[in-house]
Amino acid sequence: MLLYWAIIFAVVALIAGVFGFGGVASAAGGVARVLFFIFVLVFLVTLIAALV
């Protein structure tokens, strides 16, 4: 679910960047980056927990 929202915010950032809304694009890109890193962290913790 986090990856889904990260992709949504990345698409919003791309569309806002194309139309020249730099502030919105920057904010959406930042949110997408944070959500993606949270997703990766949760994935790695789950993977390590499954192996132990």
C-alpha positions in Angstrom: 0.0 0.0 0.0 2.9 2.4 0.7 4.4 1.7 -2.7 1.1 2.5 -4.3 0.9 5.9 -2.6 4.6 6.6 -3.4 3.8 6.0 -7.1 0.7 8.2 -6.9 2.7 11.1 -5.4 5.5 10.6 -7.9 3.0 10.8 -10.8 1.5 13.9 -9.2 5.0 15.4 -9.0 5.7 14.7 -12.6 2.4 16.1 -13.8 2.8 19.2 -11.7 6.4 19.6 -13.0 5.2 19.4 -16.6 2.6 22.1 -16.0 5.1 24.4 -14.1 3.9 24.1 -10.6 7.3 23.8 -9.0 6.2 24.0 -5.4 3.6 21.3 -5.7 6.0 19.1 -7.7 8.7 19.5 -5.0 6.3 18.7 -2.2 4.8 15.7 -3.9 8.2 14.4 -4.9 9.3 14.7 -1.3 6.3 12.8 0.0 6.8 10.1 -2.7 10.5 9.8 -1.6 9.6 9.4 2.1 6.9 6.9 1.4 9.2 4.9 -0.9 12.0 4.7 1.8 9.4 3.7 4.4 8.2 0.9 2.1 11.8 -0.3 1.5 12.5 -0.3 5.3 9.3 -2.2 6.1 10.1 -4.7 3.3 13.6 -5.3 4.5 12.4 -5.8 8.1 9.7 -8.2 7.0 12.2 -10.1 4.8 14.7 -10.4 7.7 12.0 -11.5 10.1 10.8 -14.2 7.6 14.4 -15.6 7.3 15.0 -15.8 11.1 
